[in-house]
Amino acid sequence: MKTVTKILTTLTISLSLAGLANASTLVAADSNISTELCMKAASGSRVALNKAIKESRLSNAYVVYNIKCNEQNITDFVSKYGKSPEKMNALLNRGRIKGHVSINDIAAL
């Protein structure tokens, strides 16, 4: 009886862990450029994402502002589902258009 209980317990734990491992796997629904970029961004490979952006001939700014992954902004998607989201978002945010500020200090004599 103890052997049967041990086998059933081991099987239950093994299947539970396998189910948890598969639950975090992302699967692409189609082969669109935007889907490919989302999958590369979630993979955690900065080299693969940078290569995919260059091959798609899109700018980083366009990707950040216009590509949606599961109805979310790509940076939010990476933060939620991606591996090493800090590094990936740093790569993506590198393309954001930043304002130019110029301060001229003129002293009166």
C-alpha positions as CSV (number, residue, x, y, z in Angstrom):
1,M,0.0,0.0,0.0
2,K,2.9,2.4,0.8
3,T,4.4,1.7,-2.6
4,V,1.2,2.6,-4.4
5,T,0.9,5.8,-2.4
6,K,4.5,6.8,-3.1
7,I,4.0,6.2,-6.8
8,L,0.8,8.2,-7.0
9,T,2.3,11.1,-5.0
10,T,5.4,11.2,-7.3
11,L,3.2,11.1,-10.4
12,T,1.0,13.9,-9.1
13,I,3.9,16.1,-8.3
14,S,5.7,15.4,-11.6
15,L,2.6,16.2,-13.6
16,S,1.9,19.4,-11.6
17,L,5.5,20.6,-12.2
18,A,5.3,19.8,-15.9
19,G,2.0,21.7,-16.1
20,L,3.6,24.8,-14.5
21,A,6.5,24.7,-16.8
22,N,4.3,24.6,-19.9
23,A,2.0,27.4,-18.6
24,S,4.7,30.0,-19.0
25,T,5.5,29.1,-22.6
26,L,4.4,31.7,-25.2
27,V,3.3,30.4,-28.6
28,A,3.0,32.6,-31.7
29,A,-0.4,32.7,-33.2
30,D,0.8,33.7,-36.7
31,S,3.9,34.8,-38.6
32,N,3.4,38.5,-38.8
33,I,6.3,40.9,-38.3
34,S,4.7,42.3,-35.2
35,T,4.2,38.8,-33.7
36,E,7.8,37.9,-34.5
37,L,9.0,41.0,-32.8
38,C,6.9,40.3,-29.7
39,M,8.2,36.7,-29.5
40,K,11.8,37.9,-29.9
41,A,11.3,40.6,-27.2
42,A,9.8,38.0,-24.8
43,S,12.7,35.6,-25.5
44,G,15.2,37.7,-23.6
45,S,17.8,37.8,-26.4
46,R,18.8,41.3,-27.2
47,V,20.8,40.2,-30.2
48,A,17.8,38.3,-31.7
49,L,15.5,41.3,-31.1
50,N,17.9,43.8,-32.6
51,K,18.3,41.6,-35.6
52,A,14.6,41.1,-36.0
53,I,14.0,44.9,-35.8
54,K,16.7,45.6,-38.5
55,E,15.3,42.8,-40.7
56,S,11.8,44.3,-40.4
57,R,13.2,47.7,-41.4
58,L,11.3,49.4,-38.6
59,S,12.8,51.9,-36.2
60,N,13.0,51.3,-32.5
61,A,10.7,54.3,-31.9
62,Y,8.1,52.8,-34.3
63,V,8.3,49.4,-32.5
64,V,7.9,51.0,-29.1
65,Y,5.0,53.3,-30.0
66,N,3.1,51.1,-32.6
67,I,3.6,47.4,-32.0
68,K,1.1,45.7,-29.8
69,C,1.5,42.3,-28.2
70,N,-1.7,40.8,-26.8
71,E,-3.4,44.2,-26.9
72,Q,-0.5,45.6,-24.8
73,N,2.3,48.0,-25.6
74,I,5.4,45.9,-26.4
75,T,7.3,47.3,-23.4
76,D,4.5,46.3,-21.0
77,F,4.3,42.9,-22.7
78,V,8.0,42.3,-22.1
79,S,7.8,43.5,-18.5
80,K,5.0,41.0,-17.8
81,Y,6.1,37.9,-19.9
82,G,9.7,38.4,-21.0
83,K,12.9,37.0,-19.8
84,S,15.3,39.7,-18.4
85,P,12.7,42.5,-19.0
86,E,15.1,45.3,-17.8
87,K,17.6,44.6,-20.5
88,M,15.0,44.2,-23.3
89,N,13.1,47.3,-22.4
90,A,16.4,49.3,-22.2
91,L,17.1,48.1,-25.8
92,L,13.5,49.1,-26.9
93,N,13.5,52.4,-25.1
94,R,16.7,53.4,-26.7
95,G,14.7,54.4,-29.8
96,R,12.2,56.7,-28.0
97,I,12.2,60.2,-29.4
98,K,13.6,62.4,-26.7
99,G,13.0,66.2,-26.6
100,H,15.9,68.5,-27.1
101,V,16.3,71.1,-24.4
102,S,18.7,74.0,-24.7
103,I,19.3,76.5,-21.9
104,N,21.0,79.7,-22.6
105,D,22.2,81.7,-19.7
106,I,22.7,85.3,-20.5
107,A,24.3,87.5,-17.9
108,A,23.8,91.2,-17.9
109,L,26.8,93.4,-17.2
